[in-house]
Amino acid sequence: MKLLGLHLDRYIDYATLRGIPYKTIIQGIDYPPAAAVDAARTIDAEDFYAVMERITAGLDDKLLGIRVGGHLNLNTLGAIFRISQKTATVEEALYYCQAYLMATLPFICVVNSIDDEAAVVHYHIDNPNAAVNRVVLETVLTIVAREMKILCGEDTEIRLYSPYCDGSYPAGWQKGTAFLVQFDKVQLKAAQKNNSHWGLDLLIPEYLGLIERVKADEAFGSKVRKEMLFMAKPDLPPIGPVAYSFNLTTRTLQRRLKEEGTSFREIAEGLNREISHLLIRHERFPIGDMANLLGYADSASFIHMFNKWFGCSPQKFRAELAMANRS
């Protein structure tokens, strides 16, 4: 059985972020780094499980699947995520996502059911490798829940079920007899919220993240930068989810950054500066939208920071750019 190598890449990326050497992860299989440029590359299921067993044992993290699902920049999943944003209803988006999942991870079975009030999506893998299957299925559930919230709004109620759920799981998870996503039936037919403005604002954090990945810098602060860019949607994540991704407390994450002479706030401000420097060049983003995209409470707060970064207001910066382009 063949599956899309892109799925394994995400676990390898995360494992190297957590400190497992790449050569250790891929030992014994033909999986050269240069192949990563081929988005259509496939891998044998046996090799997938061999690598996943190594990663699972090496990290010894029972919430690994959830952390990887939160680590992913959904835009890096490729065309399927872009297509799902353009569909008219959530039901259509789920269809495309499930079809993609079953085609590229063919050992996963997906079953939909609807009763009077709720819609349920049941995910199952029919093989005996329970440890790896748990990681894969909890990753899938996390990604589906994230996409549902992007399509429907962050306040959408989504219930996730895992047979392994206990008090260490994040909010929204419950213990169940199977791996399930459950949400109100009315959401299936609901029109998506307007995401027509999406595109460049999501691609810019991805673009910066790709640049960050090719740097040789292995400092912890660089790893935090990479993770924040992966998690951007497009506003940068707060410290809590980032620390969670590294399986650290927020205090420990801050302490490790302080040891390198920086802080989470400084990193976030630096990334917002870089993103602003790119967004300001595109007139279709009004200043108010830029402030919102970057997570500022209001335009005034963003303008204040922009002045601090570049020595002038965003309006003046944009006007000077336009003048320079005409000359």
Secondary structure, 3 states (H helix, E strand, C coil): CEEEHHHHHHHHHHHHHCCCCHHHHCCCCCCCHHHHHCCCCEEEHHHHHHHHHHHHHHHCCCCHHHHHHHHCCHHHHCHHHHHHHHCCEHHHHHHHHHHHHHHHCCCEEEEEEECCCEEEEEEEECCCCHHHHHHHHHHHHHHHHHHHHHHHCCCCCCEEEECCCCCCCCCCEEECCCEEEEEECHHHHCECCCCCCCCHHHHHHHHHHHHHHCCCCCCHHHHHHHHHHHHCCCCCCCHHHHHHHCCCCHHHHHHHHHHCCCCHHHHHHHHHHHHHHHHCCCCCCCHHHHHHHCCCCCHHHHHHHHHHHHCCCHHHHHHHHHHHHHC
